[in-house]
Amino acid sequence: MSLSLTDLQGELREGYLRTEEVLSGMDAYIANLEKRIATLEGQMAAIAAALGQDEPEPSAPQSTIYTGR
């Protein structure tokens, strides 16, 4: 069984359309991941800022006085 030129063109066209469909789906998936990453980055920044506000202000180190008894 041999394929004619028309059959081959149809096969190539079908393969091309399937490839385009897969790539389009991958683009949509990547865009969705980018949105999630941006959301997570914002949440991490907010958490870091909140944790930074809870830290006490650094104070002067306590000096120790030694007596010679």
N, C-alpha and C positions, 0 to 999 in steps of 0.2 A: 504494500500500500504506500503510494507516494503522495506527497502533498503538493498541491499546485501553488503557484505564486500567490494567488488570492487567499488560499488557506493559510499560508505562512504570514501574510500581511494581517489577517484576522487574529492569528495567534499572537503576533507581536503587539498588535493594538490592545488585545485583552491583557497581556502581561504588563504593558505600559500603564493601562488604566488601574490595574491592581496595585502596581507600585506607587502610583500617585495617591491612591486611596490610603495605603499604608503610611506613606510619608505625611499626608495630611493629618492622619490620626496621631502620628508621633509629634507633629508640631503642636497640636492641641494639648497633648499630654504634657509636653515640655512647658507650654505657657501656663498650664495649671500648676505645675511644680514650681515655676518661678513665682507665682502669686503666693503659694504656701511658704516658700522660703522668705519672701519679703515680710509676710505676716509674722513668721517666727523670729526674724531679725528684729522687728519692732517690739515683739514681746520680750525678747532677751534684753534689748536696750532699756525697756521700762523696768524690768527686774533689776538690772544692774544699777540703774539710777536709784531705785527704791532701796536697794541694799547699801548703796553708798551714802544715802541720807541717814541711815540708822547707825552708822559708825560714829563713835564718840570722837570729839575733837582731840587731836593729839595734845597732850599736856607736857609741861616741862618734866623731865625726869626727876624723881625724888632724890634729893641729895641725902647721903648718909653721913652722919657725923660720928666719927670714932673717938672715943675718949680713952685715955691711957690709964685705966685703973688696973 
